[in-house]
């Protein structure tokens, strides 16, 4: 978990985004790369020439550059306030850099995210700094890497106590594999499954056995189904157990089905108050 990509879409919410990224970087001595994300691709085609006269094009270019500089300054100030060194300055511990140039479409942003151990984002559409749902899903599905989702308020710890939301699915198994650096450093790991919300696959107890073989002290529990959804159960249990990270496979049901009927992923993306580590 040595490299973290931190795409920024707006100023509001930047504090919690950077706080979450820094907690991860401190744990693994990671490099954090900030970048400006402009979510106007559905209105303007930035792949070719900008529309309008030459003077209008120049104005657009100047505006984009001015906005990017403002985000760079805010990102740098937040890092300086936490005594995080710039990557070009030799030293130990976490570091940061800023990627020059604005990402103006989900495709190139997601491709760039493939270079990093994880991408740090806010809960989709929860504040200005967060990505839109479509941009979030692009990174989740197209980067081939996990995402670390910051909660609405800055967390004070990350990865000390981890809850694995287990359902036996391929997506969840892949997420657990990505999350191994966190699991190996955690003081406590809880594996939780809910009856009636599993797919054919290993049980929570079997996953706990496998994690123990990796040297990770793990407890497993199976809860009976209730009137609330599995997403609600995972979040409430994470809070009750004092966990500061939830590990969850994303969209083990289809996105369309979750849009219509709801699902654990959709509920967690809307309501999580704890950092969430997701992959598909």
WOCORNOR-V85832 format. One record per backbone hydrogen bond with DSSP energy under -1.0 kcal/mol. CO is the residue of the C=O (numbers start at 1). NH is the residue of the N-H. Records with the same first field share a line. If there is no record, write none. Layout:
# WOCORNOR-V85832
CO: NH ; NH
This chain:
# WOCORNOR-V85832
2: 31
3: 117 ; 118
4: 33
5: 120
6: 35
8: 37
11: 14
12: 129
13: 17
14: 18
15: 19
16: 20
17: 21
18: 22
19: 23
20: 24
21: 25
22: 26
23: 27
24: 28
25: 29 ; 30
30: 95
31: 4
32: 97
33: 6
34: 99
35: 8
36: 103
38: 40
40: 43 ; 44
53: 57
54: 58
55: 59
56: 60
57: 61
58: 62
59: 63
60: 64
61: 65
62: 66
63: 67
64: 68
65: 69
66: 70
67: 71
68: 72
69: 73
70: 74
71: 75
72: 76
73: 77
74: 78
75: 79
76: 80
77: 81
79: 84
80: 83
85: 96
86: 89
95: 32
96: 87
97: 34
103: 38
105: 109
106: 110
107: 111
108: 112
109: 113
111: 114
112: 115
113: 116
118: 5
119: 148
121: 150
123: 126
129: 9
131: 125
132: 136
133: 137
134: 138
135: 139
136: 140
137: 141
138: 142
139: 143
146: 119
147: 278
148: 121
149: 276
160: 187 ; 188
161: 244
162: 190
163: 247
164: 166 ; 192
167: 199
169: 173
170: 174
171: 175
172: 176
173: 177
174: 178
175: 179
177: 180
179: 183
180: 184
182: 186
188: 162
189: 219
190: 164
191: 221
192: 166
193: 223
194: 197
203: 207
204: 208
205: 209
206: 210
207: 211
208: 212
209: 213
211: 216
212: 215
219: 191
221: 193
223: 195
229: 233
230: 234
231: 235
232: 236
233: 237
234: 238
235: 239
236: 240
237: 241
238: 243
239: 242
245: 163
246: 277
247: 165
254: 258
255: 259
256: 260
257: 261
258: 262
263: 267
264: 268
265: 269
266: 270
267: 271
268: 272
275: 246
276: 149
277: 248
278: 147
279: 250
